[in-house]
Every structure is written in C-alpha cells, then in structure tokens.
Amino acid sequence: MDKKSLSHTAWKCQYHIVFIPKYRKKKLYGTVRTDVRNIIKTLCQYKNVEIIEGAVCTDHVHLCVSIPP
C-alpha cells in the first residue's frame, strides 16, 4: 500500500472525480479540450493535489487524484 506520511499521520486519500457538461453535450474538443486540461493542471498544482490519472473526453472529464488531508 502506497501511503504518504508526515510526522504523526499517514494517509492515502484518492478520489475519482467526473465533470459532465449540462445535458452531456459534446463540447470538450479542440482548443477547449487543451484549455480544460491546462486549467485543471494549474489548479491541482496550486492546491498541492497529485493527479494520478486524467482524461478529457468530448462529453466528460475523468480525474483520479490524491489529496492530502
């Protein structure tokens, strides 16, 4: 088990997050797709969130992230 730890805590907090546009319309393609990817990367770096896996599809975004407590 791959745990991260500090002096008094050990954790493995992983979350599966899915973002879906309204009515699941196919809007995430072309430059919007790259913009969404860059925005998510920037926000995760800002909040010290590790992206384990991620995919931007045409009608949804999948993220598997590890978030410190």
Sine and cosine of phi, psi and omega as CSV:
sin_phi,cos_phi,sin_psi,cos_psi,sin_omega,cos_omega
0.00,0.00,0.79,-0.61,-0.06,-1.00
-1.00,-0.04,0.99,-0.13,-0.01,-1.00
-0.96,-0.28,0.49,-0.87,0.13,-0.99
-0.96,-0.28,0.45,-0.89,-0.08,-1.00
-0.53,-0.85,0.37,-0.93,0.18,-0.98
-0.89,-0.46,-0.26,-0.97,-0.07,-1.00
-0.91,0.41,-0.56,0.83,-0.06,-1.00
-0.83,-0.55,0.09,1.00,-0.04,-1.00
-0.67,-0.74,0.44,-0.90,0.15,-0.99
-0.71,-0.71,0.65,-0.76,-0.06,-1.00
-0.54,-0.84,0.39,-0.92,0.17,-0.99
-0.55,-0.84,0.99,0.13,-0.02,-1.00
-0.98,-0.21,0.97,-0.26,0.03,-1.00
-0.86,-0.52,0.66,-0.75,-0.04,-1.00
-0.77,-0.64,0.61,-0.79,0.11,-0.99
-0.96,-0.27,0.89,-0.46,-0.08,-1.00
-0.88,-0.48,0.69,-0.72,0.04,-1.00
-0.79,-0.61,0.83,-0.56,0.10,-1.00
-0.98,-0.21,0.74,-0.67,-0.01,-1.00
-0.77,-0.64,0.78,-0.62,0.09,-1.00
-0.91,0.42,0.38,-0.93,-0.01,-1.00
-0.84,0.54,0.71,-0.70,-0.03,-1.00
0.87,0.49,0.30,0.96,0.02,-1.00
0.78,0.63,0.65,0.76,0.02,-1.00
-0.95,0.30,0.54,-0.84,-0.03,-1.00
-0.99,0.11,1.00,0.09,-0.08,-1.00
-0.92,-0.38,-0.24,0.97,-0.13,-0.99
-1.00,-0.09,0.98,0.19,0.06,-1.00
-0.56,-0.83,0.29,-0.96,0.02,-1.00
0.93,0.38,-0.73,-0.69,-0.05,-1.00
-0.94,0.33,-0.46,0.89,0.04,-1.00
-0.89,0.45,-0.62,0.78,0.00,-1.00
-0.89,0.46,-0.72,0.69,0.01,-1.00
-0.93,0.36,-0.58,0.81,0.05,-1.00
-0.90,0.43,-0.69,0.72,0.02,-1.00
-0.89,0.46,-0.68,0.73,0.01,-1.00
-0.88,0.48,-0.70,0.71,-0.01,-1.00
-0.93,0.38,-0.62,0.78,0.01,-1.00
-0.90,0.43,-0.70,0.72,0.00,-1.00
-0.90,0.43,-0.68,0.74,0.05,-1.00
-0.87,0.50,-0.71,0.70,-0.01,-1.00
-0.89,0.45,-0.71,0.71,0.01,-1.00
-0.90,0.43,-0.63,0.78,0.02,-1.00
-0.93,0.37,-0.61,0.79,0.07,-1.00
-0.92,0.40,-0.63,0.78,0.00,-1.00
-0.90,0.44,-0.61,0.80,-0.05,-1.00
-0.99,-0.13,0.15,0.99,-0.01,-1.00
0.85,0.53,0.69,0.73,0.04,-1.00
-0.97,-0.24,0.76,-0.65,0.00,-1.00
-1.00,-0.04,0.83,-0.56,0.06,-1.00
-1.00,0.06,0.91,-0.41,0.02,-1.00
-0.99,0.15,-0.76,0.64,0.08,-1.00
-0.59,-0.80,0.46,-0.89,0.05,-1.00
-0.32,-0.95,0.53,-0.85,0.02,-1.00
-0.52,-0.86,0.73,-0.68,0.09,-1.00
-0.96,-0.29,0.96,-0.29,0.03,-1.00
-0.99,-0.11,0.06,-1.00,-0.06,-1.00
-0.93,0.36,-0.45,0.89,-0.05,-1.00
-0.83,-0.56,0.14,0.99,0.08,-1.00
-0.22,-0.97,0.23,-0.97,0.03,-1.00
-0.80,-0.60,0.79,-0.61,0.06,-1.00
-0.96,-0.27,0.69,-0.72,0.10,-0.99
-0.68,-0.73,0.69,-0.72,0.21,-0.98
-0.88,-0.48,0.91,-0.41,-0.14,-0.99
-0.82,-0.57,0.43,-0.90,0.10,-0.99
-0.91,-0.42,0.87,-0.49,-0.10,-0.99
-0.89,-0.45,0.79,-0.61,0.06,-1.00
-0.93,0.36,0.49,-0.87,-0.01,-1.00
-0.93,0.38,0.00,0.00,0.00,0.00
